[in-house]
Amino acid sequence: MMKKHQRYLLEIYRDVVNDKEILLSNVDKFHTTKMGIDRIRKNLKLDTNNVVEYCKNKVLDKNSNIYKQGKNWYCEIDNIKITINSYSYTIITAHTIN
């Protein structure tokens, strides 16, 4: 029989998995603004103008750590952190992390 704290941890795990699935199932809605493109290219030192596709690929990577805090999704992978609005799926920013 599961103890109360084990049930609680299982519920949290299910919520996290469900959250990640929500973001992954809406990856086709990702977009950003002109300012967002410029900001992300500068922050990540990217040569491509297709930062949306770049960010989609990072989010879809099986090694990405995806979590939701407040109104934003965060994806951390390869020392990069991508911030995505959870309502509009706008890629707000991306930057390197140490």
C-alpha positions in Angstrom: 0.0 0.0 0.0 1.3 3.5 -0.9 2.0 5.9 1.8 0.5 9.4 1.7 3.8 11.1 0.7 4.4 8.5 -2.0 0.9 9.3 -3.5 1.7 13.0 -3.3 5.0 12.6 -5.1 3.3 10.5 -7.8 0.7 13.2 -8.3 3.5 15.8 -8.7 5.3 13.6 -11.2 2.1 13.1 -13.2 1.5 16.9 -13.3 5.1 17.5 -14.5 4.7 14.9 -17.3 1.4 16.2 -18.3 2.7 19.8 -18.4 5.6 18.7 -20.6 3.2 16.9 -22.9 1.0 20.0 -23.2 4.0 22.1 -24.4 5.2 19.4 -26.8 1.8 19.0 -28.3 1.6 22.7 -29.1 5.1 23.2 -30.5 3.5 24.0 -33.9 2.1 27.2 -32.3 5.6 28.6 -31.4 6.3 32.0 -32.8 8.2 35.2 -31.8 8.4 38.8 -32.7 11.0 40.6 -34.8 12.5 41.9 -31.5 12.4 38.4 -30.2 14.4 37.1 -33.2 17.0 39.8 -32.8 17.3 39.3 -29.0 17.6 35.5 -29.3 20.1 35.7 -32.1 22.2 38.1 -30.1 22.0 36.2 -26.8 22.8 32.8 -28.4 25.2 34.1 -31.1 23.1 32.4 -33.8 23.8 32.8 -37.5 20.3 31.7 -38.5 17.2 33.9 -38.9 15.0 30.9 -38.2 15.2 31.1 -34.4 11.7 29.6 -34.0 12.8 26.4 -35.7 16.0 26.4 -33.6 14.0 26.7 -30.4 11.5 24.1 -31.5 14.3 21.6 -32.1 15.7 22.3 -28.6 12.3 21.9 -26.9 11.7 18.6 -28.8 15.1 17.2 -27.9 14.7 14.2 -25.6 17.3 15.6 -23.2 15.5 18.9 -22.7 14.4 19.8 -19.2 10.9 21.4 -19.6 9.0 23.0 -16.7 6.4 25.6 -16.1 6.6 28.5 -13.6 3.7 31.0 -13.5 2.8 32.1 -16.9 5.9 30.8 -18.7 7.4 27.6 -19.9 11.1 27.1 -19.6 13.3 24.7 -21.5 16.8 24.1 -20.5 19.2 22.2 -22.7 22.9 22.4 -23.8 23.5 25.4 -21.4 20.6 27.3 -23.0 17.4 28.4 -21.3 14.4 29.2 -23.5 11.4 31.2 -22.2 8.0 30.6 -23.8 4.7 32.3 -22.8 2.3 29.5 -21.8 -0.8 31.2 -23.2 0.3 32.5 -26.5 3.3 30.2 -27.1 5.4 33.2 -27.9 9.1 32.6 -27.5 10.1 35.5 -25.3 13.8 35.0 -25.0 16.6 32.5 -24.9 20.0 32.9 -23.2 23.0 30.9 -22.1 23.2 29.6 -18.6 26.2 28.5 -16.6 
